[in-house]
Amino acid sequence: MSVIRLDIAIVGAGISGLAATRKVLSEMPGARVAVFDRADRPGGRPCSRDLGDGMGIVELGAGRFSPNSHPQLASLTAHYGQATKSFEYRLTPIHSGLSEQAIILMSEICNEIDKNYHSTELIQRHSISLRRAAVRIVGKARFDLLVDLCGYDTLNHPDLTFEEGFRLLRQHPETSILFGRQDNNWRALVGGLSSLVDSLVEDLGGQAELNLEHELVGISTEGGGDHILHFETAYGQKAVCAGKVLFALPIWNSCRINGLNLPTMVCARIQSVPLIKAYFAYAERWWGDFGLEGRCLSTTSMFRKIYFPKDANYVLIYSDGTSANKLHESFVLDSDIHTTFLQMISDALPFGTEIAALPNPQDSDYRFWPHGISFWRNGLNLIPTGHWQIGQGAAVCSDLFTSKLGWIEGALESAESAVRVLCENCISSPHN
Ligand SMILES: Cc1cc2nc3c(=O)[nH]c(=O)nc-3n(C[C@H](O)[C@H](O)[C@H](O)COP(=O)(O)OP(=O)(O)OC[C@H]3O[C@@H](n4cnc5c(N)ncnc54)[C@H](O)[C@@H]3O)c2cc1C
């Protein structure tokens, strides 16, 4: 088997791996760099689909960011001249009809949790689950109601800490309103996040080879300190030798690479939740007649959050946790999932609206992410450096090693910090 030799190998062509490659190329001009991904397309969890005929671009993976809280992503989009648009949806729980009162009730519950959060020490916030903390503060019935109404199953996860759960509630565009926060100016890319991926790939400009359908299965070290990467490809196994390696993979994936040997304190403490995004596309935006444009309906059904855009002809559904599993199963098994969907939202429509009067979708699809996002299973982040270094020549990055876990911004921060250490001594000693 012939062995390819590189100065730096980057494993994972998601936004973090591609942004890291761009950085490496600027720090080490002339270095031999290649990127590898097991998928047949670059981009990882961002996954935009253009529905054609001006129907809109639907994000089946990551989709929104806040320039205030996500400055690196904002500057990357600005660098590539990507146009952005507002991502603003008014959270509206369906609870016996569209319930504005429910928002007031949820805000009261959140305020009580908020006060208690600030008077609880950080170490305690990391050692108790959000659920346990909140049940103590507001009682079980009120916390259950809050979780039901806000459309996030993950808030109930026994391993989600008070610290991370509170941030999820306070920072997500759908629920930040419950804390009276209007400051976040959430944005989406007009061309979809995949167009940012396209720009990043184009920017490699032949300076770094992009190898798709290359799944890293193992890594070993040579006598001279070089790394041998073992890939499975469509054409059989391939070995690559690299002086330095950056692992820009979802962390649960890095933990499964033979020979990478991430410490147990990392791998044993990672938890992930499934996510699903699905859409129904229609010839007309029928929801305008019901005042639903610009609303995000939250429901207690498996269709946890339903977005009704003002400028596109699809309805987007976003569910997490147990609901994501149920919805996935229903999409696979229920040939008439659209009727199930309409029956569920009929609660929100004016009394007497016949479901049969609503149009059938022209198109529908979904994308299920079994490990959609990861978080620490209790306890503090023990990797405050932003990345995990393995000897002099390898580093693992993950949004989990930053305070922006669950967001692209965290993945970018982590990749930047990993590249900084990997490139420290590279300029004077590129691999020969
Ligand atoms: C449904 C959903 C909605 C989200 N919404 C948002 C949002 O609105 N805003 C936001 O900021 N974030 C959001 N996120 C999170 C965001 O997608 C991630 O934080 C981000 O994609 C992380 O980037 P990454 O490059 O580190 O990892 P990824 O995007 O996961 O890319 C990693 C790449 O590694 C590849 N890979 C994995 N294993 C191997 C292997 N063994 N060998 C080779 N290649 C491998 C994968 O194929 C993938 O391409 C969302 C995630 C999901 C699933």
PDBQT file of the ligand as one rigid body, heavy atoms in Angstrom, charges set to zero:
ROOT
HETATM    1  C1  LIG A 501     -30.050  19.979  13.567  1.00  0.00    +0.000 C 
HETATM    2  C2  LIG A 501     -28.913  20.849  14.062  1.00  0.00    +0.000 A 
HETATM    3  C3  LIG A 501     -29.132  22.197  14.241  1.00  0.00    +0.000 A 
HETATM    4  C4  LIG A 501     -28.084  23.018  14.675  1.00  0.00    +0.000 A 
HETATM    5  N1  LIG A 501     -28.323  24.362  14.756  1.00  0.00    +0.000 NA
HETATM    6  C5  LIG A 501     -27.280  25.188  14.971  1.00  0.00    +0.000 A 
HETATM    7  C6  LIG A 501     -27.442  26.585  14.801  1.00  0.00    +0.000 A 
HETATM    8  O1  LIG A 501     -28.538  27.062  14.456  1.00  0.00    +0.000 OA
HETATM    9  N2  LIG A 501     -26.365  27.388  15.016  1.00  0.00    +0.000 N 
HETATM   10  C7  LIG A 501     -25.135  26.885  15.372  1.00  0.00    +0.000 A 
HETATM   11  O2  LIG A 501     -24.193  27.674  15.550  1.00  0.00    +0.000 OA
HETATM   12  N3  LIG A 501     -24.952  25.552  15.534  1.00  0.00    +0.000 NA
HETATM   13  C8  LIG A 501     -25.977  24.696  15.317  1.00  0.00    +0.000 A 
HETATM   14  N4  LIG A 501     -25.790  23.337  15.394  1.00  0.00    +0.000 N 
HETATM   15  C9  LIG A 501     -24.464  22.840  15.833  1.00  0.00    +0.000 C 
HETATM   16  C10 LIG A 501     -23.445  22.938  14.697  1.00  0.00    +0.000 C 
HETATM   17  O3  LIG A 501     -23.917  22.251  13.575  1.00  0.00    +0.000 OA
HETATM   18  C11 LIG A 501     -22.101  22.382  15.146  1.00  0.00    +0.000 C 
HETATM   19  O4  LIG A 501     -21.665  23.096  16.275  1.00  0.00    +0.000 OA
HETATM   20  C12 LIG A 501     -21.050  22.550  14.055  1.00  0.00    +0.000 C 
HETATM   21  O5  LIG A 501     -21.495  21.982  12.849  1.00  0.00    +0.000 OA
HETATM   22  C13 LIG A 501     -19.741  21.929  14.487  1.00  0.00    +0.000 C 
HETATM   23  O6  LIG A 501     -18.825  22.016  13.411  1.00  0.00    +0.000 OA
HETATM   24  P1  LIG A 501     -17.658  20.984  13.254  1.00  0.00    +0.000 P 
HETATM   25  O7  LIG A 501     -16.968  21.321  11.983  1.00  0.00    +0.000 OA
HETATM   26  O8  LIG A 501     -16.829  20.977  14.483  1.00  0.00    +0.000 OA
HETATM   27  O9  LIG A 501     -18.367  19.545  13.208  1.00  0.00    +0.000 OA
HETATM   28  P2  LIG A 501     -19.287  18.910  12.092  1.00  0.00    +0.000 P 
HETATM   29  O10 LIG A 501     -20.121  19.920  11.416  1.00  0.00    +0.000 OA
HETATM   30  O11 LIG A 501     -19.998  17.780  12.750  1.00  0.00    +0.000 OA
HETATM   31  O12 LIG A 501     -18.251  18.331  11.017  1.00  0.00    +0.000 OA
HETATM   32  C14 LIG A 501     -17.435  17.230  11.327  1.00  0.00    +0.000 C 
HETATM   33  C15 LIG A 501     -17.105  16.454  10.070  1.00  0.00    +0.000 C 
HETATM   34  O13 LIG A 501     -16.317  15.313  10.455  1.00  0.00    +0.000 OA
HETATM   35  C16 LIG A 501     -16.679  14.224   9.626  1.00  0.00    +0.000 C 
HETATM   36  N5  LIG A 501     -16.298  12.968  10.286  1.00  0.00    +0.000 N 
HETATM   37  C17 LIG A 501     -16.846  12.417  11.399  1.00  0.00    +0.000 A 
HETATM   38  N6  LIG A 501     -16.203  11.279  11.718  1.00  0.00    +0.000 NA
HETATM   39  C18 LIG A 501     -15.227  11.106  10.787  1.00  0.00    +0.000 A 
HETATM   40  C19 LIG A 501     -14.215  10.115  10.594  1.00  0.00    +0.000 A 
HETATM   41  N7  LIG A 501     -14.082   9.053  11.414  1.00  0.00    +0.000 N 
HETATM   42  N8  LIG A 501     -13.381  10.245   9.533  1.00  0.00    +0.000 NA
HETATM   43  C20 LIG A 501     -13.486  11.313   8.677  1.00  0.00    +0.000 A 
HETATM   44  N9  LIG A 501     -14.432  12.283   8.829  1.00  0.00    +0.000 NA
HETATM   45  C21 LIG A 501     -15.291  12.176   9.878  1.00  0.00    +0.000 A 
HETATM   46  C22 LIG A 501     -18.164  14.386   9.428  1.00  0.00    +0.000 C 
HETATM   47  O14 LIG A 501     -18.583  13.709   8.234  1.00  0.00    +0.000 OA
HETATM   48  C23 LIG A 501     -18.313  15.903   9.338  1.00  0.00    +0.000 C 
HETATM   49  O15 LIG A 501     -18.299  16.356   8.000  1.00  0.00    +0.000 OA
HETATM   50  C24 LIG A 501     -26.804  22.471  14.973  1.00  0.00    +0.000 A 
HETATM   51  C25 LIG A 501     -26.597  21.096  14.822  1.00  0.00    +0.000 A 
HETATM   52  C26 LIG A 501     -27.623  20.299  14.341  1.00  0.00    +0.000 A 
HETATM   53  C27 LIG A 501     -27.381  18.828  14.132  1.00  0.00    +0.000 C 
ENDROOT
TORSDOF 0
